Amino acid sequence: MFSKVLCVLLFASSNGGVVVLCCLAGMAVGAVLFFKGFSMLRFKRLILDTPLSRIHSASIGLVEVTGTPVGPYILSAPITGAPCYYYRVRAWQWVESGKEHEWKSVLDESLHVPFFLEDSTGRVLIDPQGADLDVHKSFSDEVGASFFRTPGMMPPNVLKFLATRGLVPEEKIKLEERIIPQGFPLFVFGTLGENPALNSGSVRPRMNSATTVSFDSPSRGSSAGVTFRTPIGASVSSRGATAVADVLSHLPGVQVETTEIQIPKDGTPAVVPDRAAASWNRAGMTFPPNVLPNSAKPSSDKSAFGEFDLHPSVAIGKGEHKEPFAISGYSQKELVSKLAWKSMACIWGGPVVTLACAYFLMVYLQWIP
């Protein structure tokens, strides 16, 4: 009965091309879900096959560890102001164009400071760049245009955040903030290897899918210009790279900003504007250990293992061969359980969606009665 009703609705459509495209899109979505399900299933089995290690005894290669995040510096989350080591804020604008209504991403901002995972046996540096993060959601809400006409109805922190990011909703905006807070236990699955910030003293931005450009990062007591390229990536230039920035600025669709960084001679970290630091993160680049965002403040964290070393030889990160890397606020058991039901839902639901869309398409085209 349901299929007959849906067929009638399809036939009643005034634009047959839209119906065909919707069916084809549904078939593609089903196929993507199917393969995504197997990807999650492989990740689940990889977690189960990798022994949970104590930090002190973790060996080079794929590891999974559990502990509490600690670090010498702390950030304030931009919406809630909560102290954290990492935040990611996303915003979606409700857009209405003709018959189409959708949420359009208008902001994806993330920032982190160096932090460590600590258990009773030791601690290890975590490089969150490129991780699949499933961490604490500190804020999630929708803001309508009516709130701007009556400012007293909007929390001051939300109003300040929207104003500083230039977000004024025509209809409504959906906001989400996720953070890694102090004292919140984490499960980390990743690759323990050489600390990428100490790899060669260079920063390697991704310019596009086919080109990679690298420049030496500044040494102590020197300065460097950091050039950010938006919206399709970023580049970092050091001494003598001004010509490269000039060339980039003349490329279509490329906007270049340059920020001068002074590296103190006494070894204290250099400070960069939060906007520049967020652009650096968005481009997939790892902070040198002597560069911090402007909003980073000294942390009150105390550790049983002495002072924090910002230049450790090893860290847990993505890995050179792009192995799975996840940072989760759930325990290993809870994460495996989530991956199990999600993978099964995708593996079984994907083909169902594909077959249903294919059937209705054939009915609509009268290939079957």
PyMOL commands that set and color helices and strands:
alter all, ss='L'
color gray80, all
select helices_A, chain A and resi 2-11+16-49+55-57+145-149+151-153+156-164+196-198+242-249+274-282+332-364
alter helices_A, ss='H'
color red, helices_A
select strands_A, chain A and resi 52-53+61-70+73-76+83-97+100-112+115-119+122-126+132-134+136-144+172-181+186-194+202-203+215-216+223-230+255-262+270-272+291-293+297-298+314-317+326-328
alter strands_A, ss='S'
color yellow, strands_A
deselect
rebuild
show_as cartoon
